[in-house]
Amino acid sequence: MATLHVKQHDRATITTSGSSQIFRNPGGRRHLLIVDVATAPTGTTPVVVFEIDTSTDGVTFTRKGAALANISAIGTQTTRYGVGTTQGQIVEPYLKIVWTVTGTTPSFTNLTSTFSAVDC
């Protein structure tokens, strides 16, 4: 049975927006996105927002579910995807992790982000 576990950032410094490579959905019924900020961000009004974008063709991607909360301080954000969750189930065959950084000279040091498929 196929699985998916991506550690996109491992205690990394994030200063600009970006996205991961494109991944195939292994057919997980539930998915989990975890973003951990272990050090206070610097800059003026630094904010990072993560999302999962999905696609049926691997070319055109759209955000899955509702917009996630801004991250602007030390803490951990856990987002669940699946039946009965706010974000909904990921059934599309392609997905990627996207992050948007805003503020004046924002810097998020010691940031870790992971995405996993559960119940594949």
URGI-V487804 format. One record per residue. N is the residue number from 1. RES is the residue in one small letter. SS is DSSP state (a for helix, b for strand, c for the rest). PSI is psi in radians with two decimals (none if undefined). BURIAL is + if it has 9 or more other ideal C-beta (glycine too) atoms within 8 Angstrom, else -. Layout:
N/RES/SS/PSI/BURIAL
N/RES/SS/PSI/BURIAL
This chain:
1/m/c/2.32/-
2/a/c/2.61/-
3/t/c/2.93/-
4/l/c/2.15/+
5/h/b/2.02/-
6/v/b/2.20/+
7/k/b/1.65/-
8/q/b/-0.75/-
9/h/b/2.34/+
10/d/b/1.62/-
11/r/b/0.74/-
12/a/b/2.88/-
13/t/b/2.16/-
14/i/b/2.16/+
15/t/c/-0.19/-
16/t/c/2.84/-
17/s/c/2.78/-
18/g/b/-3.03/-
19/s/b/2.77/-
20/s/c/3.12/+
21/q/c/2.99/-
22/i/c/2.35/+
23/f/b/2.60/+
24/r/b/2.38/-
25/n/c/2.09/+
26/p/c/0.09/+
27/g/c/0.34/-
28/g/c/2.45/+
29/r/c/-0.44/+
30/r/b/2.57/+
31/h/b/2.75/+
32/l/b/2.17/+
33/l/b/2.17/+
34/i/b/2.24/+
35/v/b/2.17/+
36/d/b/2.15/+
37/v/b/1.93/+
38/a/c/-0.26/-
39/t/c/2.45/-
40/a/c/2.28/-
41/p/c/2.71/+
42/t/b/2.94/-
43/g/b/-3.09/+
44/t/b/2.05/-
45/t/b/0.95/+
46/p/b/2.34/+
47/v/b/2.42/+
48/v/b/2.41/+
49/v/b/2.23/+
50/f/b/2.71/+
51/e/b/2.80/+
52/i/b/2.20/+
53/d/b/2.44/+
54/t/b/2.83/+
55/s/b/2.57/+
56/t/c/-0.34/-
57/d/c/-0.06/-
58/g/c/0.11/-
59/v/c/-0.92/-
60/t/c/2.07/-
61/f/c/2.54/-
62/t/b/2.67/-
63/r/b/2.40/-
64/k/c/2.12/+
65/g/c/-2.95/+
66/a/c/2.77/-
67/a/c/2.43/-
68/l/c/2.81/-
69/a/c/2.59/-
70/n/c/2.49/-
71/i/b/2.11/+
72/s/c/0.24/-
73/a/c/3.05/-
74/i/c/2.40/-
75/g/b/3.13/-
76/t/b/2.28/-
77/q/b/2.15/+
78/t/b/2.21/-
79/t/b/2.20/+
80/r/b/2.45/+
81/y/b/2.30/+
82/g/c/3.07/+
83/v/c/2.32/-
84/g/c/0.03/-
85/t/c/2.82/+
86/t/c/-0.64/-
87/q/c/-0.40/+
88/g/c/3.01/+
89/q/c/2.43/+
90/i/c/1.90/+
91/v/c/-0.24/-
92/e/c/2.60/+
93/p/c/-0.29/-
94/y/b/2.54/+
95/l/b/2.81/+
96/k/b/2.75/+
97/i/b/2.31/+
98/v/b/2.43/+
99/w/b/2.46/+
100/t/b/2.17/-
101/v/b/2.29/+
102/t/b/2.94/-
103/g/b/3.14/+
104/t/b/2.09/-
105/t/b/0.92/-
106/p/b/2.53/+
107/s/b/2.17/+
108/f/b/1.81/+
109/t/b/2.66/-
110/n/b/0.79/+
111/l/b/2.34/+
112/t/b/2.32/+
113/s/b/2.35/+
114/t/b/2.66/+
115/f/b/2.28/+
116/s/b/2.55/+
117/a/b/2.34/+
118/v/b/2.56/+
119/d/c/0.84/-
120/c/c/none/+
